[in-house]
Amino acid sequence: MINTNLPVILYLNIGSEDFQTNSGKGSEYTSNSVFGRVIYSYADRYLFQANIRHDGSSRFAKGYRWGTFPSFSAGWVMSEEKFMKSLNWDWLSFLKLRGSWGILGNERIGDDYFPYIALMSFGNSLFYMADGSVVSDKTARPAILAVEDITWETTTSTDFGLDANFFNNRLQFHFDYYWKQTKDMLLKIEIPYFMGYNNPNTNAGKMSTHGYDIELAWNDRIGDLQYGVNVNFSDFLSKIDYMNDGEQISNGKIKRAGVLFNEYYGYVCDGIYQTQEEVNNSARTSTTVTVGDLKYRDISGPDGVPDGIISPEYDRVPLGNSLPRFQYGGTFNASYKGIDFSIAFQGIGKQNSYLSTAMVQPLRDNYGSVPSIIEGKYWSPFNTAEENLSARYPRLSNVSKSNNYATSSFWMFNGSYFRLKNLTLGYTLPETWTQKAGIDRVRFYISGSDLFCLSNFPDGWDPEMGASSYPITTSLVMGLQVNF
């Protein structure tokens, strides 16, 4: 029995939900959930919360359909303890330690709605008859190899945090350190072509992530001037711990045990061939490679030593993390006698970025033009030897495009950036003016968004824009706000 004279708060929530998605014929699936929550608080000093979910998805076979996912969190407000208050630390306004642990389940596997069933794929095929005629007929085949024991992908997360306020809450500090382990990752695995199936989804590996988040804020008033500053900084690394089919390579990135998640994967480039003698004395990807093409390093061969041939099996290596590092952002706002000003920025301190073929490849698919960013900067037989030595890009050739535009270190660059997200300046008319007209508030303002970005990206390309995405545009807005 709980003594009701004590400052205790206890909540208990229990519920359930049904979810159904139908995005087209043959793509209907159902999810069912039962969940509960307990919240406990004692004197706003000791905090505890426990959650549990029991989720089921029709995407998995009956024996693997349900998963149970608990989570717990606790907090200790140290600044409310008597021994802390007895210290009389006027500079410390609030101090809280907290931690959490939990498991989440994921069943998102793209358009493969029933991976445990060998669904039939229908189409038309041509049959060549003995008399020389050709007959078209309907065909059916199981398109994807069924995996009966596929089940939930789970992520176990642990977090420790600290919240502290200083100087009458004017200075606020928040810190979190977390690590996650993802098991039974839902990925497509490679199977031999002769099996006649598309690559199936299955529980293919494990991944671990470590990271931290920091936030610092200062808010104060000096006479009629009120201002505030907020900055945040975060970083994380995700590493593949295990893959049950060795490795997966897709779009120039690799998932392999011991390397970072989706790390760039390709050849190490040693520059551009300048002479035919250099070509003749080098390992090449094919006999069509010649002067003006990219030169790759012979890393290894079947016997573990360089074999004089550049091959994708033995000479491609991990080239670096593809995910951003050291992400940051911040805001500043101030107001003084009706004038208000605010600014917001964000960026990435470290990032391996890649010049895609859409950005630099000329004469794509035997048509098109030469991108302006490579104009006058490519190797050419019409240049002098000195000009070719300083050439930034390989020769204009569709013949060697498989060599020159293969994933390699040549096209990687520092993709860190700083962006001014927003800048706003406003003026609010004095209330003594507006109230005479029966108006509560009148504010004039001018606001600019995405005004500029400092980066190493070529002109016309943006660090937050994909090769085929609509570009981020700068906008300038002038406005009037009237409240009655």
Residue pairs with C-beta under 8 A, 6 or more apart in sequence:
2 8
2 10
6 42
6 43
7 42
7 43
7 44
8 40
8 41
8 42
8 43
9 39
9 40
9 41
9 42
10 38
10 39
10 40
10 41
11 37
11 38
11 39
11 40
12 36
12 37
12 38
12 39
13 36
13 37
13 38
13 39
14 35
14 36
14 37
15 34
15 35
15 36
16 32
16 33
16 34
16 35
17 32
17 33
17 35
18 30
18 31
18 32
18 33
19 30
19 31
19 32
19 33
20 28
20 29
20 30
20 31
21 27
21 28
21 29
22 28
26 113
26 119
27 111
27 113
28 113
29 57
29 58
29 59
29 113
29 114
30 57
30 58
31 55
31 56
31 57
31 58
31 107
32 55
32 56
33 53
33 54
33 55
33 56
34 53
34 54
35 51
35 52
35 53
35 54
36 51
36 52
37 49
37 50
37 51
37 52
38 48
38 49
38 50
38 51
39 48
39 49
40 46
40 47
40 48
40 49
41 47
41 48
43 80
44 77
44 80
45 76
45 77
45 80
45 81
46 74
46 75
46 76
46 77
47 73
47 74
47 75
47 76
47 77
47 98
48 72
48 73
48 74
48 75
49 72
49 73
49 74
50 70
50 71
50 72
51 70
51 71
51 72
51 102
52 68
52 69
52 70
52 71
53 68
53 69
53 70
53 105
54 66
54 67
54 68
54 69
55 66
55 67
55 68
55 69
55 105
55 107
55 152
56 65
56 66
56 67
57 65
57 107
57 152
58 65
58 114
59 107
59 109
59 113
59 114
59 115
60 107
60 116
60 150
60 151
60 152
61 116
61 148
61 149
61 150
63 149
64 116
64 148
64 149
64 150
64 151
64 152
65 151
67 105
67 151
67 152
67 154
69 102
69 103
69 104
69 105
69 154
70 102
70 103
71 100
71 101
71 102
71 103
71 104
72 100
72 101
72 102
73 98
73 99
73 100
73 101
73 102
74 98
74 99
74 100
75 96
75 97
75 98
75 99
76 96
76 97
76 98
77 94
77 95
77 96
78 84
78 95
78 96
78 97
79 85
79 92
79 93
79 94
79 95
79 96
84 92
84 95
91 166
91 167
92 164
92 165
92 166
93 165
93 166
93 167
93 168
93 169
94 163
94 164
94 165
94 169
95 162
95 163
95 164
95 165
96 162
96 163
96 164
97 160
97 161
97 162
98 160
98 161
98 162
98 163
99 158
99 159
99 160
99 161
100 157
100 158
100 159
101 156
101 157
101 158
101 159
102 156
102 157
103 154
103 155
103 156
103 157
104 154
104 155
104 157
105 152
105 153
105 154
106 152
106 153
106 154
106 155
106 186
107 152
107 153
107 186
108 186
109 115
109 186
109 201
110 201
112 144
112 200
112 201
115 144
115 146
115 147
115 150
115 200
115 201
115 202
116 146
116 147
116 148
116 149
116 150
117 146
118 142
118 144
118 145
118 146
119 142
119 143
119 144
120 140
120 141
120 142
120 143
121 140
121 141
121 142
121 143
122 138
122 139
122 140
123 138
123 139
123 140
124 136
124 137
124 138
124 139
125 136
125 137
125 139
126 134
126 135
126 136
127 134
127 135
127 136
127 137
128 134
129 135
141 196
142 197
143 197
143 198
144 197
144 198
144 199
144 200
145 191
145 195
145 197
145 198
145 200
146 200
147 200
147 201
147 202
149 203
150 186
150 201
150 202
150 203
151 184
151 203
152 184
153 182
153 183
153 184
153 185
153 186
153 203
154 182
154 183
154 184
155 180
155 181
155 182
155 183
156 180
156 181
156 182
156 183
157 178
157 179
157 180
158 178
158 179
158 180
159 176
159 177
159 178
160 176
160 177
160 178
161 174
161 175
161 176
161 177
162 173
162 174
162 175
163 172
163 173
163 174
164 172
164 173
165 171
165 172
165 173
166 172
166 173
170 218
170 219
170 220
171 216
171 217
171 218
172 215
172 216
172 217
172 218
172 219
173 215
173 216
174 213
174 214
174 215
174 216
175 212
175 213
175 214
175 215
176 212
176 213
177 211
177 212
178 209
178 210
178 211
178 212
178 213
179 208
179 209
179 210
179 211
180 208
180 209
181 206
181 207
181 208
181 209
181 241
182 206
182 207
182 208
182 209
183 203
183 206
184 203
184 206
185 203
185 204
185 205
185 206
185 207
186 201
186 202
186 203
186 204
187 201
187 202
187 204
187 205
187 248
187 255
188 199
188 200
188 201
188 202
188 204
188 248
189 199
189 200
189 201
189 202
189 204
189 244
189 245
189 248
190 199
190 245
190 248
191 197
191 199
191 200
202 244
203 244
204 243
204 244
204 245
204 248
205 240
205 241
205 242
205 243
205 244
205 255
205 257
206 240
206 241
206 242
207 238
207 239
207 240
207 241
207 261
208 238
208 239
208 241
209 236
209 237
209 238
209 239
210 236
210 237
211 234
211 235
211 236
211 237
212 234
212 235
212 236
213 232
213 233
213 234
214 232
214 233
214 234
215 230
215 231
215 232
215 233
216 230
216 231
216 232
217 228
217 229
217 230
217 231
218 228
218 229
218 230
219 227
219 228
219 229
220 226
220 227
220 228
221 227
224 336
224 337
225 334
225 335
225 336
226 334
226 335
226 336
227 332
227 333
227 334
227 335
228 331
228 332
228 333
228 334
229 330
229 331
229 332
230 330
230 331
230 332
231 328
231 329
231 330
232 328
232 329
232 330
233 326
233 327
233 328
234 327
234 328
235 325
235 326
235 327
236 323
237 260
237 321
237 325
238 260
238 261
238 323
239 258
239 259
239 260
239 261
240 255
240 256
240 257
240 258
240 259
240 260
240 261
241 257
242 257
243 255
243 256
243 257
246 256
247 254
247 255
247 256
247 257
248 254
248 255
248 256
249 255
249 265
252 264
252 265
252 266
252 354
252 407
253 262
253 263
253 264
253 265
253 322
254 262
254 263
254 264
254 265
254 318
255 261
255 262
256 263
256 318
259 318
260 318
260 321
260 322
260 323
261 323
262 322
262 323
263 318
263 319
263 320
263 321
263 322
264 318
264 319
264 320
264 321
264 322
264 352
264 354
264 407
264 412
265 316
265 317
265 318
265 319
265 407
266 316
266 317
266 319
266 406
266 407
266 408
266 409
267 296
267 297
267 310
267 315
267 316
267 317
267 406
267 407
267 408
267 409
268 296
268 297
268 299
268 317
268 319
268 408
268 409
269 294
269 295
269 296
269 297
269 408
269 409
269 410
270 295
270 296
270 297
271 294
271 295
272 292
272 293
272 294
272 295
272 379
272 388
272 391
272 394
273 279
273 282
273 289
273 290
273 291
273 292
273 293
273 294
273 295
274 291
274 385
274 388
274 389
275 291
276 290
276 291
278 291
278 295
279 289
279 290
279 291
282 295
282 298
283 296
283 298
283 306
283 307
283 308
283 309
283 310
284 296
284 309
284 310
284 403
285 296
285 310
285 311
285 402
285 403
285 406
286 402
286 403
288 399
288 400
288 403
289 400
289 403
290 400
291 379
291 395
292 379
292 380
292 381
292 388
292 394
292 395
292 397
293 394
293 395
293 397
293 400
293 403
293 404
294 394
294 403
294 404
294 408
294 410
296 310
296 315
296 408
297 315
298 306
298 307
298 308
298 309
298 310
298 315
299 306
299 314
299 315
299 316
299 317
300 306
300 307
300 314
300 315
301 307
301 308
301 309
301 311
301 314
302 314
307 314
316 407
319 352
319 407
319 408
319 409
319 412
320 352
320 412
321 352
322 352
322 354
323 351
324 348
324 350
324 351
324 415
325 348
325 349
325 350
325 351
326 348
326 349
326 350
327 346
327 347
327 348
327 349
328 346
328 347
328 348
328 349
329 344
329 345
329 346
329 347
330 344
330 345
330 346
331 342
331 343
331 344
331 345
332 342
332 343
333 340
333 341
333 342
333 343
334 340
334 341
334 342
335 341
338 427
338 428
338 429
338 430
339 425
339 426
339 427
340 424
340 425
340 426
340 427
340 428
340 445
341 424
341 425
341 426
342 422
342 423
342 424
343 420
343 422
343 423
343 424
344 420
344 421
344 422
344 423
345 418
345 419
345 420
345 421
346 419
346 421
347 416
347 417
347 418
347 419
348 415
348 416
348 417
348 463
349 416
350 414
350 416
351 414
351 415
351 416
351 417
351 463
352 412
352 413
352 414
352 415
353 412
353 413
353 414
353 415
353 456
353 457
353 463
354 407
354 411
354 412
354 413
355 411
355 412
355 413
355 458
356 411
356 467
357 364
357 405
358 364
358 467
358 468
359 371
359 373
359 458
359 461
359 467
360 371
360 373
360 374
360 393
360 405
360 411
361 371
361 401
361 405
362 368
362 369
362 370
362 371
362 374
362 378
362 396
363 369
363 370
363 396
363 398
366 398
370 396
372 459
372 460
373 458
373 459
373 460
374 392
374 393
377 391
377 392
377 393
378 391
378 392
378 393
378 394
378 395
378 396
379 388
379 391
379 393
379 394
379 395
380 387
380 388
380 391
380 395
380 396
381 395
383 391
394 400
394 404
395 404
397 404
405 411
413 456
414 456
415 455
415 456
415 457
415 463
416 455
416 456
417 453
417 454
417 455
417 456
417 457
417 463
418 453
418 454
418 455
419 450
419 452
419 453
419 454
419 463
419 464
420 450
420 451
420 452
420 453
421 449
421 450
422 447
422 448
422 449
422 450
423 447
423 448
423 451
424 445
424 446
424 447
424 448
425 445
425 446
425 447
426 443
426 444
426 445
426 446
427 443
427 444
427 445
428 441
428 442
428 443
429 441
429 442
429 443
431 441
433 442
434 440
434 441
434 442
438 484
439 482
439 483
439 484
440 483
440 484
441 481
441 482
441 483
442 480
442 481
442 482
442 483
443 480
443 481
444 479
444 480
445 478
445 479
445 480
445 481
446 476
446 477
446 478
446 479
447 476
447 477
447 478
447 479
448 474
448 475
448 476
448 477
449 474
449 475
449 477
450 472
450 473
450 474
450 475
451 474
452 474
453 462
453 463
455 462
455 463
457 463
460 471
462 471
462 472
464 472
465 471
465 472
